[in-house]
Amino acid sequence: MSRNSRLIFSADYTNYHFHDQHPFNQRRLLLTRDLMEAYGLLREEDILPPRMATEEELALVHDPRYIRFVREQSRTGEPLPQAESFGLGTEDVPCFAGMHEAASLIVGGTLQAVDAVMNGQAEHAFNPAGGLHHAFRNKASGFCIYNDCSVAIAYLRKHWDARIMYIDTDAHHGDGVQWAFYDDPHVLTISLHETGKYLFPGTGATTERGEGNGFGYSVNIPLEAFTEDDSFLEIYRELIPRLARGFKPDVILTQNGCDAHAYDPLTHLFCSMNIYQQVPRLAHELAHACCGGRWIAVGGGGYDIYRVVPRAWTLLWSEMTDQPIADPTIPAKWRERWQQESELALPASLFDDALPVIPRREEISRNNRITLERAMLYAPIGLEDRKG
């Protein structure tokens, strides 16, 4: 059993809190850690506390003027006059006191994960608070103030001159990360997401392939609404290993949003908990096959915070630490503790009972295969894969 993995965690992550009715609720992190511990998967020595990202580190991606404004806005919960021009004070990204510090801690947590892996302290590291993939250079977006994924990639480029394979399986397109490295052939951004026809941010078409020297290094798979496990995994297994062989990354960074689940209240994909075991498993295998095991994982979306997020990220941690869970029954003490907070009955197992059948299943799967073919036209896959 491998214990050469680190969980980046602090209860202070919950300070990233817009308001009690906002769908982005970092209380899910407390449920997740508690479930990991209930299964006996987590020891104190596995945990690294996050550090605060410096403004110099944030400026690897974000405009210094934006950082200064967020810091100024952070002093009060009331939006300043220029707030909306920076994407703040909106329904998606309300202002709150301490927002700069809370967001900087999340970015610093992902940088802590990078340092642990790249300095050889751990083979793998997981920052569940991270995955804030929508923030842009000078603007907040989609619940994200700073973009920890982009900062981590820029940090890897600066300090290790690394080739980074970024794999985003959040139901929402990883737009902020894509645009930050759209012309960089050293960063391969891959996003499997629900089509933007119906869902924020409305981007992520197969034609978004990068520009200049980075052409071909942005790969998007906009999945049909109501995509189920079989089709999701078919696309992932067909695409990701071929890209890894062609790109030859030095490190893999995965964004593990779990809002593709059928229970998620904000999206329209229809997957079960099965994908949250299978997707990390393949990423884990590829990390060892392609880049010496170097795998950095972050969280992301996930808005059913009681039934979905804790199970999904516990399965990820189980895979990352080579600790298979023999009995998937949810420990009674966890259910008893958290049921009093949840309006819905908490699941009895890590895995779901059979979900309802989607009538258009074959049509959806066929359309997703066509999308895959289009997405791979200019992607950096190996010569042997092109001939195949």
N, C-alpha and C positions, 0 to 999 in steps of 0.2 A: 504493500500500500504506500503510495507516494504522499508525503506531507510537504513536498517542496512547492507549496503554493501559499499565497498570502491574500487575505481578505482585508481590504482597506475600509475601515469602519470607524465611525464616531456617532454617538447620539446627537452631537451638534449638527449633523446633517439635517436634522428636522427643523433647523432654523431657516431653511429655504422654504418659506411658508407664505403663500400669497394671501389666503384667507380661508376660513373654515369650509366655505362652499366651493372652493376651486377644485377642479378635477385632479390637478397635480398635487398629490398628497404624500409627502415623504415619510409619513407614519408607516407606510408599507415597508420601509427598511427595518423598522423595529420588529414587525411581524416576521420578516424574512430571517433576520438573525435568530429570533426566538425559535423558528421552525428548524433551522439548521442545528441549533443546540439541542432541540427536542429529539432529533434523530441521532445525536451523538457525533455529528460531522464536524464540529467546530471546537477547537481548543483556544485558550487565551493566547498561546504562543503563535497561533496561525494569524492573528490579527495585527495589522499595522495601523496606527492612527494616521489620519491625513494631516498634511501640513497646509498652510495657507500659500497659494500661488502668489508670487510677487507681481508687481505691476509690470516689471520688465518681461516676465514670462507671459503675462496676459497679452502684452504688446507684440509678441511673436505673431499674433493673429489679429488682435483687436486694435483699432485706432486709439492712440493715447487720448484724444479728445473725448471719445466715447467712454473710456475707462474713468477719466476725470469726472465726467457727468454722472456716471453710475455711482461713483464714490460720494459726490455731492448729494445726489438724490437719496443716497443711503441714510443720510442723517435725519430724514423725515419720511413718514409714510404718505405724505401728501404730494401729488405730482407737481413738479416744478413746471414753469411755462413751456420749456422746450422738450418736455418728456416724450410726447408722442412722436416728435421728429426722430427720436432714438428708439422708437418701438416700445416705450415704457408708458405706464399709466393707461394701458389698454385692457380690454376684457381678458385677453390671453396672458398678458404680462403686467399685472397690476404692480404698483409700487408698494414697497414695504420697508420699514426701518431696518437697517442692517443688511440690505440686499447685496451690497458689494462684498461684505465679509462672508456672507453665506454662500454666494456664488463662487468666490475665490477659494473657499475651503473645498468645494466640490472639484474645481479644477486642480487644486493642489493634491487632492486624493488620487486623481488619475495620474498626475505626474509622479506621485509616490509609487504607484503601480509600475510606471515606466522605469523608474530608477531601480526598483526591486528586481525587475526582470533583466534589464540591460546591464546592471552591475553584478549579476550572478547571485544575488541574495535568494532569488526564487526563480523557478522555471516559468511559473504562471502567476498572475495576480488579477484580482477582480475588485473593481470599485463599483458597487451597486448603485451608488448615488450619481454616478456619471452617466454619460450618454446623452448630454444636452446638445443634440446635433443640429438644431435649427438656428442658433444665434449666428449673426453675420459680423463682418469686420466692425461695422459701426451702428449696429442695430440689434435689439432684442427681438425674438420671434418665437412663437409656438412654445410658450412656457419656459424659454431658455434665455438667460441673461448673458452668460459667457458660454463659449463653446469648448468644453473640456476636450472633446475628441480632436478638434482642429488644433488646439494648443498642444496637445500631446504629440500629434503628428509633426507639427513644426519643431517641437522640442527634440523629437527623435531625429529629424533631419539635421538640426543644428549641432547636436552633441554627438551623434553616432553616424551621421551620414547614411542613415538606414533607408532601405527600400521597404515601404510599408504597404501591406495589403489590409485595407479597411473593409470589413464586411458588416453591413447594416441590415438587420432583419426586423427592424421596427416596422409597424404597419404604415407609418408616415415616412415619406421620402427623406433621406438624409441630405437635405439641400445645402445646409450651411457648410458641411464638410466637403461636399462635391465642389461647390463654387470656390472654396478657399484654395483648392489644389487642382483647378480645372485645366491648368496648363503645365502641370508638373508630371513628367513621366516616371518619377521615382515614387509616386503615390498612386496606387490603384484603388479607386473607390468603387465599391459594389453595393448596390442597394436593391433588396427585394422588398417591395412595398405594395400596398393597395394602390391601384390606379388613381391618378390625380383627377379623374373625371368627377369624382364624388367626394374627395377627401383632401383636407389641408396637407401640404401646401400647394397642391395643384401642379407640381413639377415632377420630374423623374421619368420623362418619356424615353423610349429607346434611342431617340435621336440626340439626346444629350450625351455626347461621347467624349467631351474634352475639346480643347483647342490648342493650336500651335504644337509644340513638342508633346503636349499631353493628350493629343488626339488618340482615342482608343482606350485611354486609361480611366475613363468614367463609364461604368457599366450599370445600366438600369433595367430592372425587371418589374414593370408595373403589372401586378397581378389583378386578375378579374375579381370583382366583389364576389363574396361567398366562396372563394378558394378554400379547399379543405386540405387536410394533412397530406394525402397522397400526392396531390398536384404540387403543393408547396415543396415537399421533400424531393420529388422527382426533379424539379427545376434546380433546387439547391445542389443535389448530388451530381447533376449533369454539368452544372456551371462551375462551381467553386473549385473542385480539384483540377479541372482543365486550366483555369486561370492561374492557379497556384503553380502548376508545372511551367506555364509560359512566362509568368512574371518573376518567379524565383525570389520571393520576399525574404528579407532579413528578420522580419517580425510580423506577426498577425495581430491586428486590433479588431475585436468584434464588439459591435454595439448590439445589445441583447434586449431591445424593447420587447415586451410580451403582450402587446396590444393587438396581435393578430388572432388572439384567442376568441372563440365564439361568444364568450361572456362579456368581452370588452364593450363598454357603453358608447365609445366614440368612433368605432371603426366598423367595417362591414366584411372582414374576412371571417372564416368559419373553421378555424383550426382548433385542435384539442391540445392537451398537455403533452401529447406524444412528441410534437415538434420541438418542445423545449428540453427534451432529452436527446433527440437525434441531432439537432443542429449543433449543440456544443460538442457532441461526440465526434462529429466529422471535423469541426474546427480543431479540436484537440489532436486528432490523428494527423491532420495536415501540419500543425505546428511542429510536431516531432519529425514528420517526413521531410519538411521543407526548410525549417529554420531553427533547428536545435532546440525545439520545444518552446521557443519564445512566443508566449501568448498572453496578451493583455485583454481583459474583458471589462466592459462597462455595462451599466444598466440601460435605461431609456424609458420609453413609454410603458404604460400599463396602468389602467384606470379602474380595474376591479381589484382594489388593493387587498381584499380579504381572501377571495377565492382563487385568484390567478397569480398575482405577483409573487407571493411567498413560495408557492409550489414551483413556479418556473425557475426562480433563481436558486432555490434549494437544489433542484435537479442539475442546474449548471455547476454549482459548487461540488456536488457529488461527483460529477464527471471530471471536473478540474483536479480534484484531489484523489482520484482513483478509489473512491469509497462507494461501491455499489450499495444501494439500499435494498436489503433482502425482503423486507416487508413494507410495501407502500402505504399501509394503513397510517393515516395521520395520527400521531400520538394524542391520546385523550387530553393530556394536560394542556396541550397547545389549543385544542378546540375549546376546551372549557374556559381558558383565559380570554380568548378573543371573540367567542360567540356573543358575549354580552355587548360588544361594540357593533357587531354586524347585523344589519337588518335582514340579510339573507342567510340561509343555513350554510354553514361552512362544510366543505367537502370532507368525505370520510377517507379518501384515498388521494395519493399524489396524482393519480391518473383519473381521467373522466369516464363516466359511463358513456355508452354510445350516444352520439349527438343525432339530431334529426337528419334525415336524408335530404340533400339538396337536389331538387328535380333536374336542374340543368348541369349536373355534375360532369357529364362527358363533354358537353359543349364548353364549359369553363376550362376543363383540363386541356382540351384541344386548342383553345385560344391562348392559353398560357404557353403551350409548346411553340406556337407560332411566334409569340412575343420573345421567347428564348432565342429562336433562330435569328430574329432581327437584331437582338441585343449583341449577339456574338459575331456579327459580320466583321467588325473592325477591332474586336477585343484581342488583347495580347495573349492568345492561347498558343500552346506549343505546336510545332509543325506536324508532329505525329497526330495531334488532336484534329487539326484541320483536314488531314487526309482521311481520318476516321469519319 
